[in-house]
């Protein structure tokens, strides 16, 4: 094999590896996970979690947490609110997909019976 053939083989294999990597990364589950991760990281940069937790520690009981969190959500900017909604939606969608994968596992006898 000469140098030109080796270069061509390297170029083709680089493209094949790139396509394979993109196929693995662009699965629906991976995209949902990346959206969830990106929105959580965005919230961490935009909201002072330390101050939120410090203020939560002054609440009298556990029942006061929900109104506090709801009030804190309403007092943030629209950008933070929409990122939080995006994170909750992507997280819920991801959890639903995980449960669907765990619950729906066809047994081997069900698969064989479907071909009879």
Secondary structure, DSSP 8 states (H G I E B T S, - for coil): --HHHHHHHHHHHHHHHHHHHHHHHTSHHHHHHHHHHHHHHHHHHHS-HHHHHHHHTT-SSTTHHHHHHHHHHHTS-HHHHHHHHHHHHHHHHHHHHHHHHHH----HHHHHHHT-
